[in-house]
Amino acid sequence: MSFFSEFKEFAVKGNVVDLAVGVIIGGAFGKIVDSLVGDVIMPVVSKVFGGLDFSNYFIPLAGQTATTLAEAKKEGAVLAYGSFITVSLNFMILAFVIFLMIKQINRLKRAPDAAPAAPAEPPPTPEDIQLLREIRDSLKR
């Protein structure tokens, strides 16, 4: 089998194609979650906490005096914990949504329980056991 035909067989297998589709949809879904967190949730959280902008929460590590994260990064190293809060919230929402999706898929995959089957007949007793029982019974007599 040639290298190219072997590669073709590998590349068109169902699992590889399914994985590629999953990665593409996952990337698009990640962008949706980023927008949801950055454009919808974080502004509400910011409003609740008095108009704070989490994206500009940072600790300057190089003695910067900048007031925004972008300016501080230009001046040197910063510890941008506000960005970390936003990304952590992204992850939590994404993980929760994926959990709900997997839970729903598993629920749909479960086949409805069929009517209970009649009890199966026990397997026939092996001949040697049958013979030992006959010997036992004849000795009792």
C-alpha positions, 0 to 999 in steps of 0.5 A: 500500500503506497504512502498516499493511499494509506494517508487517504484511508486515514484522512477520510475515516469517520473519526478524523473527519468528526474531529475536524468538524468538532475543532472547527465548531469548537473554535467558533463556539469559543468566539461566541463565548468570548463575546458573551463574557466580554460584551454581555456578562462582564459589563453587568458584573462591572456595573454591579461592582461600581463600574469597575473594568476588569480588563484594566486590573493589573499589577505593574512589575516594572514600576510602570505608572500607566493607568491602562493595561495596554499602556503598562504592557508597553512600558514593561512586564505586568501581572494582568489578573483582570484578564485572568478573571475574564478568561476564567469566567469564559472557561467556566461558562464554556465548561458549563455549556459543554456539560449541559450538551453532553448530558443532553446527548447522553440522555438522548442516546439511552434507549428506552427500557424494553419490557423485562425479558422472561427469565432464561432457562438455566443451562443444562447440568453437565454430565459429570455433575449429573452422574455425581448426583445419581451416585449420591442418591444411590448411596443414600438409598 
